[in-house]
């Protein structure tokens, strides 16, 4: 869905209040009931339904009445909530053109008040290309429901934490500025994806730099898992910058060696096809370069020593907690026990309500939700009791009554004849 930020000009305070109410309701509802949205938003004079109609017009919400009348957030509505929060924090003041698109995210230019241009990455897990992978792999097992918004939020949180940690340890990564929900704001890399580069002045030097980054990451306890020409940026001075970090894993992962070998193989294949490099010859020319390499000159995972640090352990306390890691791994591996439990863990509560007292309304919403569930259960019990009593049917209540006419006289004769 295309992001049209011009719609933000036409959204009022009540519109964002209802959007936030839907997000709050999605903590334990896949489709949030309309009555619950009205109680959480607490708009005066019953304006909630009018606002819902306006949000539907801009495709910020999706209406579903298959089981009951309710709404859920779309990615566009989630984008507007994140952008509105960023603008209120003063992170940026304007959104520009789209500069990148992938199967899991969209990237836009944003501008700060002083004119500095940054990059805004919106994670969008659940696109058709990504769903195809899930349908062909046994990731979900018996599970049939999951929430893409929550997983996108976890991916953004994980990427922000990795960028912060890698930047602190001197890795060439973008400068992480801020994150909110599924949105990450970072510095704009002045360069090009390596896949678009046709010629290099020193391809051997660039190759050794990239392979050195893979080995250095492993020495710090991390594996990129998607280290290829699409996630490597290079500028005019042939300086390398790494991007895209949500899929990074620890060297203690059970498939760590496979991921490491795959990253190395991607780099070797690209430079062999694009720049016709002969790796064995270049490695033999360097004395002592065979340490930690196999016969083909590729780094060996088993020969790498974790002497530089333990970033995989540090990151558990730098924003992406162990609980969040377990949540996203449980989704990927299908380790949840039931769909009902997964729905209750779907979406975290939003951090702030702009210009409102939504902290108090959240507490009231929980109480109102309990009252709503209680009243629904009461109505259900009444319906069951009425069915068990076996009340008089409509046909019995509207049966023909004898009023003494000619037809009734004939019916009496027929009854006497039948009795004889």
C-alpha positions as CSV (number, residue, x, y, z in Angstrom):
1,X,0.0,0.0,0.0
2,X,1.4,3.4,-1.0
3,X,2.3,5.8,1.7
4,X,0.6,9.1,1.1
5,X,1.7,11.5,3.8
6,X,-0.6,14.3,2.5
7,X,-3.5,12.5,4.3
8,X,-1.9,13.6,7.6
9,X,-3.0,17.1,6.9
10,X,-6.7,16.0,7.0
11,X,-6.5,13.9,10.2
12,X,-7.6,15.5,13.4
13,X,-6.9,14.8,17.1
14,X,-10.0,12.5,17.3
15,X,-8.8,10.5,14.3
16,X,-5.5,9.7,16.0
17,X,-7.3,9.0,19.2
18,X,-9.5,6.3,17.5
19,X,-6.4,4.9,15.7
20,X,-4.7,4.5,19.1
21,X,-7.8,3.0,20.6
22,X,-7.8,0.3,17.9
23,X,-4.1,-0.3,18.6
24,X,-4.8,-0.7,22.3
25,X,-7.7,-3.1,21.6
26,X,-5.4,-5.3,19.4
27,X,-3.5,-6.3,22.5
28,X,-5.9,-9.2,22.9
29,X,-8.2,-8.9,19.9
30,X,-7.5,-9.8,16.3
31,X,-10.5,-7.8,15.3
32,X,-11.4,-5.1,17.8
33,X,-15.2,-4.8,18.5
34,X,-16.7,-1.4,17.7
35,X,-18.1,-1.1,21.2
36,X,-14.7,-1.6,22.7
37,X,-13.2,1.1,20.4
38,X,-15.9,3.5,21.5
39,X,-15.2,2.9,25.1
40,X,-11.4,3.2,24.8
41,X,-11.5,6.4,22.7
42,X,-14.1,8.0,24.9
43,X,-15.1,10.6,22.4
44,X,-18.0,13.0,23.2
45,X,-21.4,12.9,21.6
46,X,-20.8,9.5,20.0
47,X,-18.4,10.7,17.4
48,X,-16.4,7.4,17.3
49,X,-18.5,5.9,14.5
50,X,-18.2,9.0,12.4
51,X,-14.4,8.9,12.8
52,X,-14.3,5.2,12.0
53,X,-16.0,6.0,8.7
54,X,-13.5,8.7,7.9
55,X,-10.5,6.4,8.7
56,X,-12.0,3.7,6.5
57,X,-12.1,6.2,3.6
58,X,-8.4,6.7,3.9
59,X,-7.8,2.9,4.3
60,X,-6.2,3.4,7.7
61,X,-8.5,0.7,9.2
62,X,-9.9,-2.5,7.9
63,X,-13.6,-3.4,8.7
64,X,-14.5,-7.1,9.4
65,X,-18.0,-8.3,10.1
66,X,-17.6,-12.0,9.5
67,X,-17.9,-13.0,13.1
68,X,-18.8,-9.7,14.7
69,X,-18.6,-6.0,13.8
70,X,-15.0,-4.8,14.4
71,X,-11.9,-3.2,13.0
72,X,-8.2,-3.7,12.8
73,X,-5.2,-1.5,11.9
74,X,-3.7,-1.6,8.4
75,X,0.0,-1.0,7.8
76,X,-0.9,2.5,6.5
77,X,-2.6,3.3,9.8
78,X,0.4,1.9,11.7
79,X,2.7,4.1,9.6
80,X,0.7,7.2,10.5
81,X,0.9,6.4,14.2
82,X,4.6,6.0,14.0
83,X,5.2,9.1,11.9
84,X,3.0,11.2,14.1
85,X,5.0,10.1,17.2
86,X,8.3,10.9,15.4
87,X,7.1,14.3,14.4
88,X,5.9,15.1,17.9
89,X,9.3,14.1,19.3
90,X,11.1,16.4,16.8
91,X,13.0,13.6,15.0
92,X,12.0,14.9,11.6
93,X,9.5,17.4,10.1
94,X,8.9,16.1,6.6
95,X,8.8,12.9,4.6
96,X,10.2,12.8,1.1
97,X,10.5,10.3,-1.7
98,X,10.8,6.6,-1.5
99,X,14.4,5.4,-2.1
100,X,14.1,1.7,-1.5
101,X,11.6,-1.2,-1.4
102,X,12.0,-4.8,-0.5
103,X,10.0,-7.9,0.5
104,X,10.2,-6.9,4.2
105,X,10.5,-3.1,4.3
106,X,10.1,0.3,2.6
107,X,12.7,3.1,2.9
108,X,11.9,6.8,2.6
109,X,13.8,10.1,2.9
110,X,12.9,12.3,5.8
111,X,14.2,15.8,6.6
112,X,15.0,17.4,10.0
113,X,14.3,20.9,11.0
114,X,17.9,22.0,10.2
115,X,17.7,20.5,6.7
116,X,19.6,17.2,7.4
117,X,18.3,14.3,5.3
118,X,17.8,11.0,7.1
119,X,16.5,7.6,6.1
120,X,13.3,6.1,7.5
121,X,12.8,2.4,7.3
122,X,9.2,1.0,7.7
123,X,9.2,-2.8,8.3
124,X,6.4,-4.5,6.5
125,X,6.5,-8.2,7.3
126,X,3.7,-10.2,5.7
127,X,3.9,-9.2,2.0
128,X,3.0,-11.7,-0.6
129,X,6.6,-12.6,-1.3
130,X,7.3,-13.2,2.3
131,X,4.0,-15.2,2.8
132,X,5.0,-17.5,0.0
133,X,8.1,-18.5,1.9
134,X,5.9,-19.3,5.0
135,X,3.5,-21.4,2.9
136,X,6.3,-23.5,1.5
137,X,8.1,-24.0,4.8
138,X,6.9,-25.6,8.1
139,X,7.3,-22.5,10.1
140,X,3.8,-22.2,11.6
141,X,3.0,-25.9,12.0
142,X,-0.5,-26.1,13.5
143,X,-0.9,-22.4,14.1
144,X,-3.4,-20.5,11.9
145,X,-3.2,-16.9,13.2
146,X,-0.5,-14.4,13.7
147,X,-0.1,-10.7,13.7
148,X,2.3,-9.1,11.2
149,X,2.3,-5.7,12.9
150,X,3.7,-7.1,16.1
151,X,6.4,-9.0,14.2
152,X,7.3,-5.9,12.3
153,X,7.7,-4.0,15.6
154,X,10.0,-6.7,16.9
155,X,12.1,-6.6,13.7
156,X,12.5,-2.8,13.9
157,X,13.4,-3.0,17.6
158,X,16.0,-5.7,16.9
159,X,17.5,-3.8,14.0
160,X,17.8,-0.6,16.0
161,X,19.5,-2.5,18.9
162,X,22.0,-4.1,16.5
163,X,22.9,-0.8,14.7
164,X,23.5,0.9,18.1
165,X,25.8,-1.9,19.3
166,X,27.7,-2.3,16.0
167,X,28.3,1.5,15.7
168,X,29.7,1.5,19.3
169,X,32.2,-1.2,18.4
170,X,33.4,0.6,15.3
171,X,31.6,-1.3,12.5
172,X,30.7,0.6,9.3
173,X,26.9,0.8,9.8
174,X,24.4,3.7,9.5
175,X,23.9,5.9,12.6
176,X,20.8,4.8,14.4
177,X,18.7,7.9,15.4
178,X,15.4,6.8,16.7
179,X,12.7,4.1,16.5
180,X,9.0,3.8,17.2
181,X,6.7,0.8,16.5
182,X,7.9,-0.6,13.2
183,X,9.8,2.5,12.1
184,X,13.6,3.0,12.3
185,X,15.2,6.4,11.5
186,X,18.9,6.3,10.6
187,X,21.5,8.4,8.8
188,X,21.4,8.3,5.0
189,X,24.3,6.4,3.5
190,X,25.9,8.3,0.7
191,X,26.6,5.4,-1.7
192,X,25.2,2.7,-3.9
193,X,24.3,-0.9,-3.4
194,X,27.2,-3.1,-4.5
195,X,24.9,-4.9,-6.9
196,X,24.7,-1.7,-9.0
197,X,28.5,-1.3,-9.3
198,X,30.0,-2.5,-12.5
199,X,33.6,-1.5,-12.0
200,X,36.0,-1.0,-9.1
201,X,39.4,0.5,-9.0
202,X,40.7,-2.0,-6.4
203,X,38.3,-5.0,-6.4
204,X,40.8,-7.2,-4.4
205,X,40.9,-4.6,-1.6
206,X,37.2,-4.3,-1.5
207,X,36.8,-8.1,-1.4
208,X,39.2,-8.5,1.5
209,X,37.5,-5.7,3.4
210,X,34.1,-7.4,3.0
211,X,35.4,-10.8,4.0
212,X,37.1,-9.2,6.9
213,X,33.8,-7.8,8.1
214,X,32.2,-11.2,8.1
215,X,35.1,-12.7,10.1
216,X,35.1,-9.7,12.5
217,X,31.4,-10.0,13.1
218,X,31.9,-13.7,14.0
219,X,34.7,-12.7,16.4
220,X,32.3,-10.5,18.2
221,X,29.7,-13.3,18.4
222,X,27.4,-12.3,15.5
223,X,26.5,-13.6,12.1
224,X,24.7,-11.4,9.6
225,X,22.8,-14.2,7.8
226,X,22.0,-12.0,4.7
227,X,25.4,-10.7,3.8
228,X,25.2,-10.2,0.0
229,X,25.6,-7.5,-2.6
230,X,22.1,-6.1,-1.9
231,X,22.9,-5.3,1.7
232,X,26.4,-3.8,1.1
233,X,26.7,-0.1,0.3
234,X,29.8,1.4,-1.3
235,X,30.6,5.0,-2.0
236,X,32.8,6.8,-4.6
237,X,35.9,6.2,-2.4
238,X,35.1,2.5,-2.2
239,X,34.2,2.6,1.5
240,X,31.9,-0.2,2.7
241,X,28.8,0.2,4.8
242,X,26.6,-2.7,6.1
243,X,22.8,-2.5,6.2
244,X,19.8,-4.7,7.1
245,X,20.3,-6.4,10.5
246,X,17.0,-7.9,11.8
247,X,18.0,-11.4,10.8
248,X,21.4,-11.5,12.7
249,X,22.0,-14.4,15.0
250,X,24.6,-15.5,17.6
251,X,27.5,-17.8,16.8
252,X,25.9,-20.1,19.4
253,X,22.9,-20.6,17.1
254,X,22.4,-24.2,16.1
255,X,22.6,-23.2,12.4
256,X,25.4,-20.7,12.9
257,X,28.0,-22.5,10.7
258,X,25.5,-22.8,7.8
259,X,24.7,-19.1,8.0
260,X,28.3,-18.1,8.1
261,X,29.3,-20.3,5.2
262,X,26.3,-19.0,3.2
263,X,27.4,-15.4,3.7
264,X,31.0,-16.2,2.7
265,X,29.8,-18.1,-0.4
266,X,27.6,-15.2,-1.5
267,X,30.6,-12.8,-1.4
268,X,32.9,-15.2,-3.3
269,X,30.3,-15.9,-6.0
270,X,29.6,-12.2,-6.6
271,X,33.2,-11.1,-7.0
272,X,34.0,-14.1,-9.1
273,X,31.2,-13.4,-11.6
274,X,31.2,-9.6,-11.6
275,X,35.0,-8.8,-11.3
276,X,36.6,-12.2,-12.5
277,X,38.7,-12.5,-9.4
278,X,40.9,-15.6,-8.8
279,X,40.8,-16.0,-5.1
280,X,43.4,-18.9,-4.7
281,X,46.1,-16.9,-6.5
282,X,45.5,-13.7,-4.6
283,X,45.6,-15.6,-1.3
284,X,48.8,-17.5,-2.1
285,X,50.5,-14.2,-2.7
286,X,49.9,-13.1,0.9
287,X,52.1,-14.7,3.5
288,X,50.3,-16.3,6.3
289,X,46.9,-15.8,4.8
290,X,46.1,-19.5,4.9
291,X,45.5,-19.4,8.6
292,X,41.8,-20.1,9.3
293,X,41.0,-20.8,5.6
294,X,40.1,-23.9,3.7
295,X,41.6,-25.2,0.4
296,X,39.4,-22.8,-1.6
297,X,40.6,-19.8,0.5
298,X,37.4,-19.3,2.3
299,X,37.3,-18.5,6.1
300,X,36.5,-21.5,8.3
301,X,33.9,-21.0,10.9
302,X,35.5,-23.5,13.3
303,X,38.8,-21.6,13.2
304,X,37.3,-18.3,14.4
305,X,37.9,-17.4,18.0
306,X,35.6,-15.1,19.9
307,X,38.4,-12.9,21.2
308,X,36.9,-9.5,20.4
309,X,33.7,-9.5,22.5
310,X,30.3,-11.0,23.2
311,X,27.9,-8.7,21.3
312,X,25.3,-11.4,21.2
313,X,25.0,-11.4,25.0
314,X,25.2,-7.6,25.3
315,X,22.4,-7.0,22.8
316,X,20.0,-8.9,25.1
317,X,20.2,-5.9,27.5
318,X,20.5,-3.1,24.9
319,X,16.8,-2.9,23.8
320,X,16.0,-6.3,22.4
321,X,15.2,-8.3,25.5
322,X,15.2,-12.1,25.8
323,X,11.4,-12.1,25.9
324,X,11.2,-10.3,22.6
325,X,13.7,-12.8,21.1
326,X,11.7,-15.7,22.4
327,X,8.5,-14.3,20.9
328,X,9.9,-13.9,17.4
329,X,11.7,-17.2,17.5
330,X,8.5,-18.9,18.7
331,X,6.6,-17.4,15.7
332,X,9.3,-18.5,13.2
333,X,9.6,-22.0,14.6
334,X,5.9,-22.5,15.5
335,X,6.5,-23.2,19.2
336,X,3.3,-21.7,20.5
337,X,0.7,-24.1,22.1
338,X,-2.5,-22.5,20.9
339,X,-3.8,-19.7,18.8
340,X,-5.8,-18.2,21.7
341,X,-2.6,-17.6,23.6
342,X,-0.9,-16.1,20.6
343,X,-3.7,-13.6,20.2
344,X,-3.2,-12.4,23.7
345,X,0.5,-11.7,23.1
346,X,0.0,-10.1,19.7
347,X,0.5,-6.3,20.0
348,X,2.2,-4.3,22.8
349,X,0.6,-1.2,24.2
350,X,1.6,2.1,22.6
351,X,4.0,4.2,24.6
352,X,2.4,7.6,24.5
353,X,-0.9,9.3,23.6
354,X,-0.4,12.6,22.0
355,X,-2.1,15.5,23.7
356,X,-4.5,13.2,25.6
357,X,-4.9,11.4,28.9
358,X,-4.9,7.9,27.3
359,X,-3.1,6.4,30.4
360,X,-6.3,6.9,32.4
361,X,-8.4,5.8,29.5
362,X,-6.4,2.6,29.2
363,X,-7.2,1.6,32.7
364,X,-10.9,2.5,32.1
365,X,-10.8,0.5,28.9
366,X,-9.7,-2.6,30.7
367,X,-12.6,-2.2,33.2
368,X,-15.0,-1.5,30.4
369,X,-13.8,-4.5,28.5
370,X,-14.5,-6.7,31.5
371,X,-18.0,-5.2,31.8
372,X,-18.6,-5.9,28.1
373,X,-17.5,-9.5,28.4
374,X,-19.7,-9.9,31.4
375,X,-22.8,-8.5,29.7
376,X,-22.2,-10.7,26.6
377,X,-22.0,-13.8,28.8
378,X,-25.2,-12.7,30.6
379,X,-27.0,-12.4,27.2
380,X,-25.7,-15.8,26.1
381,X,-27.0,-17.4,29.3
382,X,-30.4,-15.8,28.9
383,X,-30.6,-17.2,25.3
384,X,-29.6,-20.7,26.5
385,X,-32.2,-20.6,29.3
386,X,-34.9,-19.4,26.9
387,X,-34.2,-22.2,24.5
388,X,-34.3,-24.8,27.3
389,X,-37.7,-23.6,28.6
390,X,-39.1,-24.5,25.2
391,X,-41.2,-21.4,24.8
392,X,-44.3,-21.4,22.7
393,X,-43.5,-21.3,18.9
394,X,-44.7,-18.6,16.6
395,X,-47.0,-21.1,14.8
396,X,-48.7,-22.1,18.1
397,X,-49.3,-18.5,19.1
398,X,-50.8,-17.6,15.7
399,X,-53.0,-20.8,15.4
400,X,-56.6,-20.5,14.1
401,X,-59.2,-19.7,16.8
402,X,-62.9,-20.8,16.4
403,X,-65.2,-17.8,16.3
404,X,-68.5,-19.5,15.5
405,X,-68.7,-18.9,11.7
406,X,-70.1,-21.2,9.0
407,X,-66.7,-22.8,8.4
408,X,-66.4,-23.5,12.1
409,X,-69.8,-25.3,12.1
410,X,-68.6,-27.6,9.3
411,X,-65.4,-28.3,11.2
412,X,-67.4,-29.3,14.3
413,X,-69.4,-31.8,12.2
414,X,-66.2,-33.3,10.7
415,X,-64.8,-33.7,14.3
416,X,-68.0,-35.6,15.4
417,X,-67.9,-37.9,12.3
418,X,-64.3,-38.7,13.0
419,X,-65.1,-39.6,16.6
420,X,-68.0,-42.0,15.6
